[in-house]
Amino acid sequence: MKLKVRATARGKLLMTAAVIAAAATLAGCANTAKMTYLPSGDTGFAINCSGGDASTSWAACYKKAGEMCGSYGYDVVSKDVDNGATSGGTVAGIFGANVKNRSMVIRCKQ
């Protein structure tokens, strides 16, 4: 019987580690920019600043847009709504992540 108790405790420990690793991965994916083509044929950037920690906000999106376009400035072509939901699973109701989905498409001015 002791063997089963140890296996269960080990399983919970592994699950907790997996949830923490998933949350760290989500945080690492935040604040990215990829070049894309707009319907007009111009190039633009799709910026994703989704995440669940305090460092991911619309301000992070605007900062990234400024970095991508520099002193030329930019126009926001489209912007998603700021939705959030618990993701990443939970262990006993803890370790859930409230991930906000934030993305926008910009066009650099010339």
Secondary structure, DSSP 8 states (H G I E B T S, - for coil): -HHHHHHHHHHHHHHHHHHHHHHHHHHHT-SEEEEEE-TTS-EEEEEE--BSSTT-SHHHHHHHHHHHHGGG-EEEEEE---EEEEES--BTTBS-EEEEE-EEEEEE--
